[in-house]
Amino acid sequence: MSLFGKIFGGGGKGGKGPSPQEAIQKLRETEEMLTKKQEFLEKKIEQELQIAKKNGTKNKRAALQALKRKKRYEKQLAQIDGTLSTIEFQREALENANTNTEVLKNMGFAAKAMKSAHENMDIDKVDDLMQDITEQQELAQEISDAISKPVGFGEEFDEDELLAELDELEQEQLDKSLLDIGPENVPLPNVPSTSLPSRPAKKEEDEDDMEDLQRWAMEAM
């Protein structure tokens, strides 16, 4: 059995393959396991580095052995990094495929529901129904307009004649108001308190000359 077969719990040829949810769960578990392995190797690398530093001048053989182990751990860590990248990519692809499957399933369900809803509908019947609704709305509007229209019960009047009669009534009322006031109620203007200006002196002299001329003319006759 292959490695992925062991991880996903695959059976023989006739066995049913895992569902996308099961495969995603297995991949997550594998990621967690490899992440813990990474942390372990990182600690081991740090330990071997400290051993090499400690024995660098005192025991070169021990220092070299520590560096060799450190290199092996680093190689394993690099391999795990690559494996994690592959598993992460595969998990994301499965999640996207699972999402697309759910979306398509729901879209198909909605399409079936819409088809079922429209099963008993006929476009010609819908057009006829909408036409009937429009006609009834127009009829209702005509009825409303007819009801709201003022009714004179056969009495029709010329608006211009009514306005002329109204003007006559207003004029009569105005004339009556003026007669009610009367002349005795009309206030007289106030007498000016200032004296009138005197005649100019030159005008008085001209009048005297005119009188003298008239007197001379009478005597000459």
ZIJO-V468836 format. One record per pair of residues at least 24 apart in sequence whose ideal C-beta (glycine too) atoms are under 8 Angstrom apart, sorted by the first residue. I is the first residue (numbers start at 0). GAP is how many residues later the second one is. D is the distance in whole Angstrom. If there is no record, write none. Layout:
BEGIN
i = <I I>
gap = <GAP GAP>
d = <D D>
END
This chain:
BEGIN
i = <19 19 19 19 20 22 23 23 23 23 26 26 26 26 27 29 30 30 30 30 33 33 33 33 34 36 37 37 37 37 40 40 40 40 40 41 43 43 43 44 44 44 44 47>
gap = <74 77 78 81 77 71 67 70 71 74 60 63 64 67 63 57 53 56 57 60 46 49 50 53 49 43 39 42 43 46 32 33 35 36 39 35 25 26 29 25 28 29 32 25>
d = <5 6 4 7 7 6 6 5 6 7 5 6 4 7 7 6 6 6 7 7 5 6 5 7 7 6 6 5 7 8 5 8 6 5 7 7 8 8 5 5 5 6 7 7>
END
